[in-house]
Amino acid sequence: MKLSLVILNYNSANLLRLCLKNIYSIDIPFEYEVIVVDNASTDNSCPMVKEKYPQAKCVFSKKNIGHAAGNNLGIKEAKGEYIVILNTDIIIPSPDVIQRVVDFMDTHPDVAILGPKLVNGDGTIQNSCLRPYRLMTPIYRRTPLGNLSAAKKDLARHLMLDFAHDETREVDWILGACMFVRKSALEKIGQFNEAFFLYFADYELCDRARENGYKVYYYADSDIIHYHRRESATKSEWPGFAVIMNNTTRVHMKDYIKYLKISKNKKYAQKGN
């Protein structure tokens, strides 16, 4: 088995249907499997998969356990040499994209995690490879403080706006919406850290890969469509206090605090050694 495509779903039946339709229509040139992990959806997602795509393996969680733990359920079932972590809002335009990514990873055994170039529906490039956060970076991203000149400079650094995204290169972080992960590397470094609910598990996994001697790569020759929508940008249930009371923003900040603690503990452990 060359590829295991793991799709985590939560109340996204329509997007999931389109994602599966896309996968099964592009004639992927390898032996592969599709594993759908459903995080206790209530929108008819599971019956839809069983009816329309019975060839997909379904893993059901009795409750919404989040991004890290949900994907880990799929990873545990995966048999492929490479595991492809996919959001439901991903569209792969052709089998050639998959071929090129696999060829690259086959010839670069030190690459544990690869993020393909992601583009918006209109073809514009998404900032899917990133530099690590500084202390204030998430606050700049989530609050009006991001309009300050110092904040704009830090966000440009984090989002790699100085990079044209036209060359394949080693990077620090890859966005977890679509990532190719070497299974043998996961067996060494571990799966996603389930301390995180929605954010930072992808970044922390990249950290662990690099700490264990692997490389994380951005791959430019692979335009994959990501119909991304920032949940924190939606209207808050608390008008007038959207920045503070938006639920997704609160989850983001909680996960960031967890990331800081984990990173701090790692530094202490390294000093102890």
N, C-alpha and C positions, 0 to 999 in steps of 0.2 A: 504494500500500500504506500503510494507516494504522498498523497495529500489527505488530510482530514480538515474539512471546512467546518468550523464551529461557529454557529450563529446563535447569539443570545437574544432572546425576545421577551419583551414585556409590553403587552397591550399594543402591539404594532402589527396586527394581522394583515392589513393591506400592504404595508412595506415588506413584511415577511413573504407574502405571496409573490410579490414582484421580484424579491431577491432570489427566491427559490426558482422561479420561472427563468430568470436570467442564468443562474448556474447550470440548470439542466438543458439550456438551449444552446450554450456556446461550445459544446463538444470539447471539454477539457481533455488534453492529450495524455493523461496519466490515469492510472487506477486511483480512484478517490472515493471518499465517503463524505456524506453531509450529516452533521449532528446538530439538531436544533435543540437548544436548551430553553425551556419556557419557565419564566419566573412567576408562576402562578397568575397568568393572564386571565382576564374576565371578558375578553372581547372575541371569543370564538376562535382564537389562534390555533389551539390544539386540534379541534375537529377539522379545521381547514387543512392543516398539514396532513392529517391522516387520510382525508378524502382525496386531495389533489396530488399529494406527493408522498405516497406510502413508501417509496424507496428511501426516504430520509429517516434517519434514526432519531426518535424523539426522547428526550430526557426531561422529565417534569419535576419541578420543585413545588412543594406544597405551600411555600410562601416566597415572597420576593426577597431573595438573599443577596441581591446586589450584583454589581459587575464582576468583581473578582471571584467570589464564590460561585456565581452562576457559570462563568467561563470555565472554572476548574471542574465543574461537573462534566462538561463536554470534553475537556482535556483528558480526564480520567478514562473516558470511553474511546479516545482517539487511538488509531492504529497506524496512522501515517508517519512517514519520515519527517514531514513538515506539517505543522499545525497552523491553519489559517484562521485567525481570530477576526470575525466579521460582525459589524453592526448590520441591522436589517436595512439600513438606508444606503447600502453599498451596491453599485452596479459595475460588473466587470465587462468591458466592451467587447473583448475578443479572447479566444484561447491563447493567442500569441503573447498576451500580457503574462499569463500564467507560465507559459513556456520560458520566457525570458527571465522571470524571477527565479524559477526553479533551476535553470541553467546557471545563473549567477551563484546561487547558494550551493549548488553541487560543486562548483569550482572554487568556492571560498569557504572551506570547512570551519574557519575560525569565526564566521558570522553566525551568531545565535539568533539575532532578531533583525528582520528587515522590514522597513516600511516603504511601500510603493508611493509614487507620486499620486496625491489625491487632488482631484479638481472638482469644482462646483459644476452644477448642471449647465452653466453657460460657458464652461471651459476654463474659467479663471482658476488660478492655482490656490490651493489651501495651504496654510502654514502647518504642515503635518510633521515636520521635524523641528525640534526645539532645543534651546539651551536651558539648563536648569534654572529653577526659580531662585531669586534672591529673596530676602525676608519679606519685602513689601510687594513683590510681583503679583501675588494673587489678589491683594487688596487693590492694587492699581487696576487689575483686570475687571474687578467686580464692583468698583465704586467710582463716583465722579472724580476721585483723586487721580484717575488715569488721564485726566486732561492736563495735569501739571507737566511742565517741560521735562523735569527729571523723570517723571513717570513714563512719558512717551519714549524717552531714551532707553529706559530699562525694558519696556515692552518691545521695542524694536530689537533689542539684543535677544530677549527671550524668544521672540517669534522668528528670529533669523531673517529679518527683512533686508539684511545686507547680502543675502544669498538668493540668486536668481532661480534656484530650484531646477536648474537645467543640467546638473551633473551628479553622478553617483558619488557619494562620499560617506565617510564615517561621521556619525553624529552622536550626541549624548542621549537624546530622547526621541522616541517615535510615538505618534498618536495611536492609541489602542483601537481606533475605529476599524482599522485594517492593518494587521501585522502578520508576517510570516515568521514562525518560530520553529527552530530546530528542536525536535522532540528529545534528542539525546542531550541537548543542553539543558532542557527543563529537568531531565532526570538527574542532572548534576546540581543545578542551582535552585530547584524547586519551582512550584507553580506560582500563580498570582498570590500575593499576600492578602488573606481574607480579612485582615484588620480594616481594609479600605472597603467602603460600600460602593461608591460610584466613581471617584476620582483617584488619581495618583498610583493605582496599582500597576498601570502600564509603565509609568515613569520609574517606579521603584524596581520593577522587573528589569528594565534597561540598566539601572544602577547595578543590580546584582550580576547581570551578565558581564558587564565591564569589570567588576570587582573580581570575577572569576576567570579573567583572561580572554573572554570572548569579545567580539566586536558587534556594534549596533550600526546598521547602515540605512541610509536613505537611498532608494533606487529610483533614478530619474526616468528611465526608459519604460514607463508603465503608467499611463494615464487611467486611473480608476476613479469612477464618479462617486462622490460622497455627497448625498443630499443632506448636508449638515444643518441643524438648527440648534442654536444654543438655548437650552431649556431655561437658563437663568435670565434670558432676555425676554421671556414671556411675561405677561401682566401678572403682577403679584396679587395674592388674595388679600393683601393689606394695602389698599391704595394710599399713596403718600409716603409709604415706608418700603417701597419695592426693594431697595438695595439691602436693607436690613432684614426684612421679613420674607423675602423670596425663599421658598423652601430649598430649591436647588443650590442657591448661594450658600445657605447655611450648611448643607451637606458638603459642599466644596470646601468651606473653611474648616469644618470638623476633620475632613480627610487630610487637609493640609497640616493641621496640628499633629495628626497621627504621623504624617510623613516626617515632620520635623523631629519628633521624638524617636522614630526609628533610625533616622539619619544620625542623630546625636548619639544613640546607643551604639551604632556601628563605629563611630569615631572613637568612643571610649574603649570599645573592644579592641580596635586596632592599636590604640596606645598601650593597652595592657599586654598585647603580644610583643 
